[in-house]
Every structure is written in structure tokens, then in C-alpha cells.
Amino acid sequence: AGYEIAFSGRNVQPFHWAAGVFEGDIPAYTLLNLSAGYQISKNVRLAATVSNLLDHQAYQIFGGSLIGRQAIGNFTITF
């Protein structure tokens, strides 16, 4: 049994996007992510990941949706 924690980040500098009718500038953004897991036993693991931890509203393509905080959990059994 044991814990696992990971912290990561990504910084994107501003750039110009052009795809079909969608064309424009994407502003710079920084995203921070946190993952944690716990190995309950040899065959059972519980984990969670939070992407965009600070809920920075950003879009990655011009014309795309704003991407906010997202959390995902999982429970894994191996045999």
C-alpha cells in the first residue's frame, strides 16, 4: 500500500490559429494539474486527477469551447 502524488503544469505562449472559417489569436495561458493515487492493496488502486486546478478559463483553438476545471476519479482492480 502507498501514496502517489504528481503536480504538473503547462504554459502556452500566444499564437495565431487558422482552420477553415475559424481564425484568430489564442492568448497565452497556464494550466496546473494535480494527480493523486493510493494503492489500497496489491490488486486495488484508487486515483483522481484534477486538470486545470485553478479553473483558469482558456480555449486552445479559436472557435473552441472554454476549458475549465475537470476532475476524474478511477478505481482499478487487477487480477
PyMOL Python script that loads the backbone (N, CA, C, O; Angstrom):
from pymol import cmd

cmd.read_pdbstr("""\
ATOM      1  N   ALA A   1       0.846  -1.182   0.000  1.00  0.00           N
ATOM      2  CA  ALA A   1       0.000   0.000   0.000  1.00  0.00           C
ATOM      3  C   ALA A   1       0.882   1.233   0.000  1.00  0.00           C
ATOM      4  O   ALA A   1       1.936   1.241   0.637  1.00  0.00           O
ATOM      5  N   GLY A   2       0.462   2.285  -0.713  1.00  0.00           N
ATOM      6  CA  GLY A   2       1.252   3.507  -0.761  1.00  0.00           C
ATOM      7  C   GLY A   2       0.567   4.624  -1.507  1.00  0.00           C
ATOM      8  O   GLY A   2      -0.369   4.410  -2.277  1.00  0.00           O
ATOM      9  N   TYR A   3       1.063   5.829  -1.256  1.00  0.00           N
ATOM     10  CA  TYR A   3       0.510   7.034  -1.881  1.00  0.00           C
ATOM     11  C   TYR A   3       1.359   7.461  -3.072  1.00  0.00           C
ATOM     12  O   TYR A   3       2.552   7.167  -3.147  1.00  0.00           O
ATOM     13  N   GLU A   4       0.720   8.152  -3.990  1.00  0.00           N
ATOM     14  CA  GLU A   4       1.410   8.710  -5.148  1.00  0.00           C
ATOM     15  C   GLU A   4       0.771  10.056  -5.458  1.00  0.00           C
ATOM     16  O   GLU A   4      -0.448  10.144  -5.602  1.00  0.00           O
ATOM     17  N   ILE A   5       1.589  11.117  -5.564  1.00  0.00           N
ATOM     18  CA  ILE A   5       1.076  12.449  -5.876  1.00  0.00           C
ATOM     19  C   ILE A   5       1.931  13.049  -6.981  1.00  0.00           C
ATOM     20  O   ILE A   5       3.157  12.941  -6.949  1.00  0.00           O
ATOM     21  N   ALA A   6       1.291  13.676  -7.953  1.00  0.00           N
ATOM     22  CA  ALA A   6       2.006  14.335  -9.049  1.00  0.00           C
ATOM     23  C   ALA A   6       1.390  15.702  -9.303  1.00  0.00           C
ATOM     24  O   ALA A   6       0.169  15.863  -9.289  1.00  0.00           O
ATOM     25  N   PHE A   7       2.235  16.662  -9.531  1.00  0.00           N
ATOM     26  CA  PHE A   7       1.815  18.026  -9.831  1.00  0.00           C
ATOM     27  C   PHE A   7       2.505  18.415 -11.122  1.00  0.00           C
ATOM     28  O   PHE A   7       3.721  18.263 -11.243  1.00  0.00           O
ATOM     29  N   SER A   8       1.746  18.916 -12.095  1.00  0.00           N
ATOM     30  CA  SER A   8       2.341  19.309 -13.366  1.00  0.00           C
ATOM     31  C   SER A   8       1.721  20.607 -13.856  1.00  0.00           C
ATOM     32  O   SER A   8       0.660  21.022 -13.389  1.00  0.00           O
ATOM     33  N   GLY A   9       2.387  21.230 -14.790  1.00  0.00           N
ATOM     34  CA  GLY A   9       1.886  22.470 -15.354  1.00  0.00           C
ATOM     35  C   GLY A   9       2.254  22.584 -16.811  1.00  0.00           C
ATOM     36  O   GLY A   9       3.147  21.900 -17.311  1.00  0.00           O
ATOM     37  N   ARG A  10       1.536  23.473 -17.482  1.00  0.00           N
ATOM     38  CA  ARG A  10       1.809  23.708 -18.902  1.00  0.00           C
ATOM     39  C   ARG A  10       1.573  25.177 -19.180  1.00  0.00           C
ATOM     40  O   ARG A  10       0.524  25.724 -18.840  1.00  0.00           O
ATOM     41  N   ASN A  11       2.547  25.810 -19.794  1.00  0.00           N
ATOM     42  CA  ASN A  11       2.416  27.205 -20.187  1.00  0.00           C
ATOM     43  C   ASN A  11       2.441  27.284 -21.703  1.00  0.00           C
ATOM     44  O   ASN A  11       3.356  26.760 -22.339  1.00  0.00           O
ATOM     45  N   VAL A  12       1.446  27.934 -22.283  1.00  0.00           N
ATOM     46  CA  VAL A  12       1.357  28.081 -23.733  1.00  0.00           C
ATOM     47  C   VAL A  12       1.443  29.574 -24.061  1.00  0.00           C
ATOM     48  O   VAL A  12       0.685  30.385 -23.530  1.00  0.00           O
ATOM     49  N   GLN A  13       2.360  29.909 -24.925  1.00  0.00           N
ATOM     50  CA  GLN A  13       2.520  31.293 -25.356  1.00  0.00           C
ATOM     51  C   GLN A  13       1.457  31.626 -26.408  1.00  0.00           C
ATOM     52  O   GLN A  13       0.935  30.717 -27.053  1.00  0.00           O
ATOM     53  N   PRO A  14       1.128  32.906 -26.593  1.00  0.00           N
ATOM     54  CA  PRO A  14       0.087  33.261 -27.573  1.00  0.00           C
ATOM     55  C   PRO A  14       0.481  32.816 -28.987  1.00  0.00           C
ATOM     56  O   PRO A  14       1.658  32.806 -29.347  1.00  0.00           O
ATOM     57  N   PHE A  15      -0.530  32.449 -29.773  1.00  0.00           N
ATOM     58  CA  PHE A  15      -0.273  32.042 -31.156  1.00  0.00           C
ATOM     59  C   PHE A  15      -1.508  32.326 -32.003  1.00  0.00           C
ATOM     60  O   PHE A  15      -2.600  32.557 -31.484  1.00  0.00           O
ATOM     61  N   HIS A  16      -1.309  32.302 -33.321  1.00  0.00           N
ATOM     62  CA  HIS A  16      -2.408  32.545 -34.263  1.00  0.00           C
ATOM     63  C   HIS A  16      -2.959  31.198 -34.715  1.00  0.00           C
ATOM     64  O   HIS A  16      -2.199  30.286 -35.038  1.00  0.00           O
ATOM     65  N   TRP A  17      -4.284  31.080 -34.736  1.00  0.00           N
ATOM     66  CA  TRP A  17      -4.959  29.846 -35.135  1.00  0.00           C
ATOM     67  C   TRP A  17      -5.736  30.108 -36.414  1.00  0.00           C
ATOM     68  O   TRP A  17      -6.404  31.135 -36.533  1.00  0.00           O
ATOM     69  N   ALA A  18      -5.658  29.192 -37.372  1.00  0.00           N
ATOM     70  CA  ALA A  18      -6.445  29.294 -38.606  1.00  0.00           C
ATOM     71  C   ALA A  18      -6.822  27.895 -39.061  1.00  0.00           C
ATOM     72  O   ALA A  18      -5.960  27.067 -39.358  1.00  0.00           O
ATOM     73  N   ALA A  19      -8.151  27.641 -39.112  1.00  0.00           N
ATOM     74  CA  ALA A  19      -8.668  26.364 -39.592  1.00  0.00           C
ATOM     75  C   ALA A  19     -10.053  26.629 -40.151  1.00  0.00           C
ATOM     76  O   ALA A  19     -10.995  26.862 -39.394  1.00  0.00           O
ATOM     77  N   GLY A  20     -10.183  26.595 -41.462  1.00  0.00           N
ATOM     78  CA  GLY A  20     -11.480  26.870 -42.086  1.00  0.00           C
ATOM     79  C   GLY A  20     -11.925  28.288 -41.791  1.00  0.00           C
ATOM     80  O   GLY A  20     -11.167  29.236 -41.990  1.00  0.00           O
ATOM     81  N   VAL A  21     -13.156  28.435 -41.313  1.00  0.00           N
ATOM     82  CA  VAL A  21     -13.696  29.764 -41.018  1.00  0.00           C
ATOM     83  C   VAL A  21     -13.227  30.292 -39.663  1.00  0.00           C
ATOM     84  O   VAL A  21     -13.468  31.454 -39.336  1.00  0.00           O
ATOM     85  N   PHE A  22     -12.566  29.457 -38.880  1.00  0.00           N
ATOM     86  CA  PHE A  22     -12.094  29.874 -37.556  1.00  0.00           C
ATOM     87  C   PHE A  22     -10.664  30.371 -37.652  1.00  0.00           C
ATOM     88  O   PHE A  22      -9.739  29.605 -37.921  1.00  0.00           O
ATOM     89  N   GLU A  23     -10.500  31.674 -37.427  1.00  0.00           N
ATOM     90  CA  GLU A  23      -9.175  32.277 -37.482  1.00  0.00           C
ATOM     91  C   GLU A  23      -9.089  33.378 -36.434  1.00  0.00           C
ATOM     92  O   GLU A  23      -9.978  34.223 -36.335  1.00  0.00           O
ATOM     93  N   GLY A  24      -8.030  33.363 -35.667  1.00  0.00           N
ATOM     94  CA  GLY A  24      -7.844  34.396 -34.662  1.00  0.00           C
ATOM     95  C   GLY A  24      -6.682  34.076 -33.753  1.00  0.00           C
ATOM     96  O   GLY A  24      -5.996  33.069 -33.927  1.00  0.00           O
ATOM     97  N   ASP A  25      -6.469  34.940 -32.783  1.00  0.00           N
ATOM     98  CA  ASP A  25      -5.346  34.789 -31.867  1.00  0.00           C
ATOM     99  C   ASP A  25      -5.770  34.070 -30.589  1.00  0.00           C
ATOM    100  O   ASP A  25      -6.819  34.356 -30.011  1.00  0.00           O
ATOM    101  N   ILE A  26      -4.952  33.158 -30.176  1.00  0.00           N
ATOM    102  CA  ILE A  26      -5.145  32.444 -28.916  1.00  0.00           C
ATOM    103  C   ILE A  26      -4.242  33.120 -27.887  1.00  0.00           C
ATOM    104  O   ILE A  26      -3.027  33.169 -28.082  1.00  0.00           O
ATOM    105  N   PRO A  27      -4.803  33.641 -26.801  1.00  0.00           N
ATOM    106  CA  PRO A  27      -3.961  34.286 -25.786  1.00  0.00           C
ATOM    107  C   PRO A  27      -3.141  33.254 -24.995  1.00  0.00           C
ATOM    108  O   PRO A  27      -3.467  32.067 -24.972  1.00  0.00           O
ATOM    109  N   ALA A  28      -2.100  33.725 -24.367  1.00  0.00           N
ATOM    110  CA  ALA A  28      -1.266  32.854 -23.521  1.00  0.00           C
ATOM    111  C   ALA A  28      -2.094  32.321 -22.351  1.00  0.00           C
ATOM    112  O   ALA A  28      -3.005  32.992 -21.865  1.00  0.00           O
ATOM    113  N   TYR A  29      -1.765  31.107 -21.908  1.00  0.00           N
ATOM    114  CA  TYR A  29      -2.435  30.548 -20.735  1.00  0.00           C
ATOM    115  C   TYR A  29      -1.517  29.551 -20.045  1.00  0.00           C
ATOM    116  O   TYR A  29      -0.610  28.983 -20.654  1.00  0.00           O
ATOM    117  N   THR A  30      -1.773  29.357 -18.773  1.00  0.00           N
ATOM    118  CA  THR A  30      -1.033  28.390 -17.966  1.00  0.00           C
ATOM    119  C   THR A  30      -2.041  27.502 -17.247  1.00  0.00           C
ATOM    120  O   THR A  30      -2.997  27.991 -16.646  1.00  0.00           O
ATOM    121  N   LEU A  31      -1.820  26.203 -17.315  1.00  0.00           N
ATOM    122  CA  LEU A  31      -2.694  25.243 -16.648  1.00  0.00           C
ATOM    123  C   LEU A  31      -1.883  24.432 -15.642  1.00  0.00           C
ATOM    124  O   LEU A  31      -0.764  24.010 -15.932  1.00  0.00           O
ATOM    125  N   LEU A  32      -2.450  24.219 -14.469  1.00  0.00           N
ATOM    126  CA  LEU A  32      -1.826  23.392 -13.441  1.00  0.00           C
ATOM    127  C   LEU A  32      -2.707  22.170 -13.192  1.00  0.00           C
ATOM    128  O   LEU A  32      -3.933  22.274 -13.156  1.00  0.00           O
ATOM    129  N   ASN A  33      -2.076  21.024 -13.021  1.00  0.00           N
ATOM    130  CA  ASN A  33      -2.792  19.760 -12.849  1.00  0.00           C
ATOM    131  C   ASN A  33      -2.290  19.039 -11.604  1.00  0.00           C
ATOM    132  O   ASN A  33      -1.120  19.153 -11.240  1.00  0.00           O
ATOM    133  N   LEU A  34      -3.173  18.305 -10.962  1.00  0.00           N
ATOM    134  CA  LEU A  34      -2.822  17.545  -9.764  1.00  0.00           C
ATOM    135  C   LEU A  34      -3.385  16.133  -9.883  1.00  0.00           C
ATOM    136  O   LEU A  34      -4.559  15.949 -10.205  1.00  0.00           O
ATOM    137  N   SER A  35      -2.548  15.149  -9.623  1.00  0.00           N
ATOM    138  CA  SER A  35      -2.983  13.754  -9.627  1.00  0.00           C
ATOM    139  C   SER A  35      -2.576  13.116  -8.311  1.00  0.00           C
ATOM    140  O   SER A  35      -1.515  13.416  -7.763  1.00  0.00           O
ATOM    141  N   ALA A  36      -3.420  12.242  -7.815  1.00  0.00           N
ATOM    142  CA  ALA A  36      -3.113  11.521  -6.581  1.00  0.00           C
ATOM    143  C   ALA A  36      -3.680  10.117  -6.672  1.00  0.00           C
ATOM    144  O   ALA A  36      -4.741   9.893  -7.254  1.00  0.00           O
ATOM    145  N   GLY A  37      -2.962   9.188  -6.092  1.00  0.00           N
ATOM    146  CA  GLY A  37      -3.426   7.814  -6.094  1.00  0.00           C
ATOM    147  C   GLY A  37      -3.040   7.117  -4.805  1.00  0.00           C
ATOM    148  O   GLY A  37      -2.118   7.533  -4.104  1.00  0.00           O
ATOM    149  N   TYR A  38      -3.751   6.063  -4.510  1.00  0.00           N
ATOM    150  CA  TYR A  38      -3.460   5.270  -3.322  1.00  0.00           C
ATOM    151  C   TYR A  38      -3.607   3.795  -3.676  1.00  0.00           C
ATOM    152  O   TYR A  38      -4.666   3.348  -4.116  1.00  0.00           O
ATOM    153  N   GLN A  39      -2.538   3.059  -3.477  1.00  0.00           N
ATOM    154  CA  GLN A  39      -2.560   1.612  -3.713  1.00  0.00           C
ATOM    155  C   GLN A  39      -3.099   0.968  -2.445  1.00  0.00           C
ATOM    156  O   GLN A  39      -2.375   0.804  -1.463  1.00  0.00           O
ATOM    157  N   ILE A  40      -4.379   0.604  -2.477  1.00  0.00           N
ATOM    158  CA  ILE A  40      -5.047   0.047  -1.305  1.00  0.00           C
ATOM    159  C   ILE A  40      -4.493  -1.326  -0.946  1.00  0.00           C
ATOM    160  O   ILE A  40      -4.259  -1.634   0.223  1.00  0.00           O
ATOM    161  N   SER A  41      -4.292  -2.130  -1.962  1.00  0.00           N
ATOM    162  CA  SER A  41      -3.701  -3.461  -1.782  1.00  0.00           C
ATOM    163  C   SER A  41      -2.951  -3.800  -3.067  1.00  0.00           C
ATOM    164  O   SER A  41      -2.871  -2.977  -3.979  1.00  0.00           O
ATOM    165  N   LYS A  42      -2.408  -4.997  -3.138  1.00  0.00           N
ATOM    166  CA  LYS A  42      -1.660  -5.405  -4.336  1.00  0.00           C
ATOM    167  C   LYS A  42      -2.500  -5.283  -5.608  1.00  0.00           C
ATOM    168  O   LYS A  42      -1.961  -4.976  -6.672  1.00  0.00           O
ATOM    169  N   ASN A  43      -3.794  -5.515  -5.515  1.00  0.00           N
ATOM    170  CA  ASN A  43      -4.659  -5.544  -6.702  1.00  0.00           C
ATOM    171  C   ASN A  43      -5.668  -4.404  -6.798  1.00  0.00           C
ATOM    172  O   ASN A  43      -6.427  -4.345  -7.765  1.00  0.00           O
ATOM    173  N   VAL A  44      -5.695  -3.510  -5.837  1.00  0.00           N
ATOM    174  CA  VAL A  44      -6.717  -2.454  -5.827  1.00  0.00           C
ATOM    175  C   VAL A  44      -6.054  -1.085  -5.691  1.00  0.00           C
ATOM    176  O   VAL A  44      -5.241  -0.857  -4.795  1.00  0.00           O
ATOM    177  N   ARG A  45      -6.420  -0.180  -6.599  1.00  0.00           N
ATOM    178  CA  ARG A  45      -5.859   1.175  -6.598  1.00  0.00           C
ATOM    179  C   ARG A  45      -6.985   2.189  -6.783  1.00  0.00           C
ATOM    180  O   ARG A  45      -7.905   1.974  -7.571  1.00  0.00           O
ATOM    181  N   LEU A  46      -6.899   3.288  -6.049  1.00  0.00           N
ATOM    182  CA  LEU A  46      -7.846   4.396  -6.135  1.00  0.00           C
ATOM    183  C   LEU A  46      -7.063   5.636  -6.547  1.00  0.00           C
ATOM    184  O   LEU A  46      -6.001   5.909  -5.987  1.00  0.00           O
ATOM    185  N   ALA A  47      -7.576   6.397  -7.525  1.00  0.00           N
ATOM    186  CA  ALA A  47      -6.837   7.569  -8.006  1.00  0.00           C
ATOM    187  C   ALA A  47      -7.786   8.664  -8.474  1.00  0.00           C
ATOM    188  O   ALA A  47      -8.958   8.417  -8.759  1.00  0.00           O
ATOM    189  N   ALA A  48      -7.250   9.879  -8.547  1.00  0.00           N
ATOM    190  CA  ALA A  48      -8.015  11.021  -9.037  1.00  0.00           C
ATOM    191  C   ALA A  48      -7.064  12.002  -9.710  1.00  0.00           C
ATOM    192  O   ALA A  48      -5.900  12.121  -9.327  1.00  0.00           O
ATOM    193  N   THR A  49      -7.572  12.696 -10.711  1.00  0.00           N
ATOM    194  CA  THR A  49      -6.819  13.728 -11.410  1.00  0.00           C
ATOM    195  C   THR A  49      -7.690  14.962 -11.540  1.00  0.00           C
ATOM    196  O   THR A  49      -8.860  14.867 -11.909  1.00  0.00           O
ATOM    197  N   VAL A  50      -7.122  16.120 -11.238  1.00  0.00           N
ATOM    198  CA  VAL A  50      -7.807  17.390 -11.442  1.00  0.00           C
ATOM    199  C   VAL A  50      -6.985  18.173 -12.463  1.00  0.00           C
ATOM    200  O   VAL A  50      -5.855  18.578 -12.189  1.00  0.00           O
ATOM    201  N   SER A  51      -7.562  18.379 -13.633  1.00  0.00           N
ATOM    202  CA  SER A  51      -6.920  19.171 -14.681  1.00  0.00           C
ATOM    203  C   SER A  51      -7.396  20.612 -14.557  1.00  0.00           C
ATOM    204  O   SER A  51      -8.551  20.864 -14.215  1.00  0.00           O
ATOM    205  N   ASN A  52      -6.508  21.550 -14.835  1.00  0.00           N
ATOM    206  CA  ASN A  52      -6.815  22.977 -14.710  1.00  0.00           C
ATOM    207  C   ASN A  52      -7.261  23.273 -13.272  1.00  0.00           C
ATOM    208  O   ASN A  52      -8.350  23.794 -13.032  1.00  0.00           O
ATOM    209  N   LEU A  53      -6.400  22.930 -12.347  1.00  0.00           N
ATOM    210  CA  LEU A  53      -6.671  23.008 -10.915  1.00  0.00           C
ATOM    211  C   LEU A  53      -7.213  24.372 -10.471  1.00  0.00           C
ATOM    212  O   LEU A  53      -8.097  24.430  -9.617  1.00  0.00           O
ATOM    213  N   LEU A  54      -6.702  25.456 -11.032  1.00  0.00           N
ATOM    214  CA  LEU A  54      -7.113  26.800 -10.619  1.00  0.00           C
ATOM    215  C   LEU A  54      -8.308  27.325 -11.414  1.00  0.00           C
ATOM    216  O   LEU A  54      -8.696  28.484 -11.263  1.00  0.00           O
ATOM    217  N   ASP A  55      -8.887  26.475 -12.259  1.00  0.00           N
ATOM    218  CA  ASP A  55     -10.073  26.827 -13.059  1.00  0.00           C
ATOM    219  C   ASP A  55      -9.846  28.061 -13.923  1.00  0.00           C
ATOM    220  O   ASP A  55     -10.717  28.925 -14.020  1.00  0.00           O
ATOM    221  N   HIS A  56      -8.666  28.142 -14.555  1.00  0.00           N
ATOM    222  CA  HIS A  56      -8.357  29.229 -15.482  1.00  0.00           C
ATOM    223  C   HIS A  56      -9.146  28.996 -16.772  1.00  0.00           C
ATOM    224  O   HIS A  56      -8.938  27.997 -17.460  1.00  0.00           O
ATOM    225  N   GLN A  57     -10.037  29.908 -17.092  1.00  0.00           N
ATOM    226  CA  GLN A  57     -10.866  29.758 -18.293  1.00  0.00           C
ATOM    227  C   GLN A  57     -10.032  30.065 -19.535  1.00  0.00           C
ATOM    228  O   GLN A  57      -9.655  31.215 -19.763  1.00  0.00           O
ATOM    229  N   ALA A  58      -9.747  29.052 -20.326  1.00  0.00           N
ATOM    230  CA  ALA A  58      -8.909  29.205 -21.511  1.00  0.00           C
ATOM    231  C   ALA A  58      -9.501  28.400 -22.657  1.00  0.00           C
ATOM    232  O   ALA A  58     -10.255  27.451 -22.440  1.00  0.00           O
ATOM    233  N   TYR A  59      -9.156  28.783 -23.863  1.00  0.00           N
ATOM    234  CA  TYR A  59      -9.511  27.960 -25.011  1.00  0.00           C
ATOM    235  C   TYR A  59      -8.243  27.667 -25.786  1.00  0.00           C
ATOM    236  O   TYR A  59      -7.328  28.488 -25.839  1.00  0.00           O
ATOM    237  N   GLN A  60      -8.197  26.483 -26.390  1.00  0.00           N
ATOM    238  CA  GLN A  60      -6.978  26.004 -27.025  1.00  0.00           C
ATOM    239  C   GLN A  60      -7.033  26.096 -28.541  1.00  0.00           C
ATOM    240  O   GLN A  60      -6.006  25.974 -29.208  1.00  0.00           O
ATOM    241  N   ILE A  61      -8.221  26.311 -29.088  1.00  0.00           N
ATOM    242  CA  ILE A  61      -8.364  26.556 -30.525  1.00  0.00           C
ATOM    243  C   ILE A  61      -9.361  27.698 -30.709  1.00  0.00           C
ATOM    244  O   ILE A  61     -10.312  27.825 -29.937  1.00  0.00           O
ATOM    245  N   PHE A  62      -9.149  28.515 -31.714  1.00  0.00           N
ATOM    246  CA  PHE A  62     -10.054  29.624 -31.959  1.00  0.00           C
ATOM    247  C   PHE A  62     -11.401  29.073 -32.433  1.00  0.00           C
ATOM    248  O   PHE A  62     -11.459  28.268 -33.363  1.00  0.00           O
ATOM    249  N   GLY A  63     -12.469  29.509 -31.789  1.00  0.00           N
ATOM    250  CA  GLY A  63     -13.793  28.977 -32.083  1.00  0.00           C
ATOM    251  C   GLY A  63     -14.149  27.796 -31.197  1.00  0.00           C
ATOM    252  O   GLY A  63     -15.255  27.263 -31.294  1.00  0.00           O
ATOM    253  N   GLY A  64     -13.237  27.382 -30.337  1.00  0.00           N
ATOM    254  CA  GLY A  64     -13.473  26.236 -29.459  1.00  0.00           C
ATOM    255  C   GLY A  64     -14.125  26.656 -28.145  1.00  0.00           C
ATOM    256  O   GLY A  64     -14.306  27.844 -27.878  1.00  0.00           O
ATOM    257  N   SER A  65     -14.463  25.688 -27.353  1.00  0.00           N
ATOM    258  CA  SER A  65     -15.089  25.922 -26.056  1.00  0.00           C
ATOM    259  C   SER A  65     -14.057  26.323 -25.011  1.00  0.00           C
ATOM    260  O   SER A  65     -12.885  25.956 -25.098  1.00  0.00           O
ATOM    261  N   LEU A  66     -14.515  27.085 -24.021  1.00  0.00           N
ATOM    262  CA  LEU A  66     -13.667  27.378 -22.873  1.00  0.00           C
ATOM    263  C   LEU A  66     -13.463  26.096 -22.088  1.00  0.00           C
ATOM    264  O   LEU A  66     -14.398  25.318 -21.897  1.00  0.00           O
ATOM    265  N   ILE A  67     -12.256  25.885 -21.643  1.00  0.00           N
ATOM    266  CA  ILE A  67     -11.950  24.682 -20.885  1.00  0.00           C
ATOM    267  C   ILE A  67     -11.709  25.086 -19.441  1.00  0.00           C
ATOM    268  O   ILE A  67     -10.756  25.806 -19.140  1.00  0.00           O
ATOM    269  N   GLY A  68     -12.562  24.629 -18.563  1.00  0.00           N
ATOM    270  CA  GLY A  68     -12.424  24.917 -17.128  1.00  0.00           C
ATOM    271  C   GLY A  68     -11.846  23.726 -16.396  1.00  0.00           C
ATOM    272  O   GLY A  68     -11.256  22.836 -17.008  1.00  0.00           O
ATOM    273  N   ARG A  69     -12.014  23.711 -15.104  1.00  0.00           N
ATOM    274  CA  ARG A  69     -11.513  22.617 -14.264  1.00  0.00           C
ATOM    275  C   ARG A  69     -12.266  21.320 -14.592  1.00  0.00           C
ATOM    276  O   ARG A  69     -13.477  21.326 -14.813  1.00  0.00           O
ATOM    277  N   GLN A  70     -11.525  20.222 -14.617  1.00  0.00           N
ATOM    278  CA  GLN A  70     -12.116  18.906 -14.837  1.00  0.00           C
ATOM    279  C   GLN A  70     -11.524  17.929 -13.825  1.00  0.00           C
ATOM    280  O   GLN A  70     -10.311  17.902 -13.618  1.00  0.00           O
ATOM    281  N   ALA A  71     -12.373  17.138 -13.204  1.00  0.00           N
ATOM    282  CA  ALA A  71     -11.912  16.144 -12.234  1.00  0.00           C
ATOM    283  C   ALA A  71     -12.363  14.757 -12.673  1.00  0.00           C
ATOM    284  O   ALA A  71     -13.506  14.556 -13.084  1.00  0.00           O
ATOM    285  N   ILE A  72     -11.438  13.806 -12.575  1.00  0.00           N
ATOM    286  CA  ILE A  72     -11.728  12.431 -12.960  1.00  0.00           C
ATOM    287  C   ILE A  72     -11.190  11.514 -11.860  1.00  0.00           C
ATOM    288  O   ILE A  72     -10.063  11.679 -11.394  1.00  0.00           O
ATOM    289  N   GLY A  73     -11.996  10.567 -11.464  1.00  0.00           N
ATOM    290  CA  GLY A  73     -11.559   9.585 -10.482  1.00  0.00           C
ATOM    291  C   GLY A  73     -11.623   8.193 -11.074  1.00  0.00           C
ATOM    292  O   GLY A  73     -12.415   7.938 -11.982  1.00  0.00           O
ATOM    293  N   ASN A  74     -10.800   7.294 -10.571  1.00  0.00           N
ATOM    294  CA  ASN A  74     -10.887   5.916 -11.036  1.00  0.00           C
ATOM    295  C   ASN A  74     -10.540   4.943  -9.921  1.00  0.00           C
ATOM    296  O   ASN A  74      -9.815   5.259  -8.978  1.00  0.00           O
ATOM    297  N   PHE A  75     -11.072   3.785 -10.069  1.00  0.00           N
ATOM    298  CA  PHE A  75     -10.916   2.687  -9.137  1.00  0.00           C
ATOM    299  C   PHE A  75     -10.504   1.490  -9.982  1.00  0.00           C
ATOM    300  O   PHE A  75     -11.264   1.057 -10.848  1.00  0.00           O
ATOM    301  N   THR A  76      -9.313   0.948  -9.744  1.00  0.00           N
ATOM    302  CA  THR A  76      -8.772  -0.112 -10.582  1.00  0.00           C
ATOM    303  C   THR A  76      -8.558  -1.398  -9.787  1.00  0.00           C
ATOM    304  O   THR A  76      -7.964  -1.388  -8.709  1.00  0.00           O
ATOM    305  N   ILE A  77      -9.047  -2.488 -10.334  1.00  0.00           N
ATOM    306  CA  ILE A  77      -8.811  -3.804  -9.751  1.00  0.00           C
ATOM    307  C   ILE A  77      -8.083  -4.632 -10.797  1.00  0.00           C
ATOM    308  O   ILE A  77      -8.564  -4.772 -11.921  1.00  0.00           O
ATOM    309  N   THR A  78      -6.942  -5.176 -10.443  1.00  0.00           N
ATOM    310  CA  THR A  78      -6.202  -6.036 -11.352  1.00  0.00           C
ATOM    311  C   THR A  78      -6.220  -7.473 -10.846  1.00  0.00           C
ATOM    312  O   THR A  78      -6.230  -7.723  -9.641  1.00  0.00           O
ATOM    313  N   PHE A  79      -6.225  -8.402 -11.780  1.00  0.00           N
ATOM    314  CA  PHE A  79      -6.212  -9.823 -11.402  1.00  0.00           C
ATOM    315  C   PHE A  79      -5.507 -10.630 -12.453  1.00  0.00           C
ATOM    316  O   PHE A  79      -5.390 -11.848 -12.322  1.00  0.00           O
TER     317      PHE A  79
END
""", "prot")
cmd.dss("prot")
cmd.show_as("cartoon", "prot")
cmd.util.cbc("prot")
cmd.orient("prot")
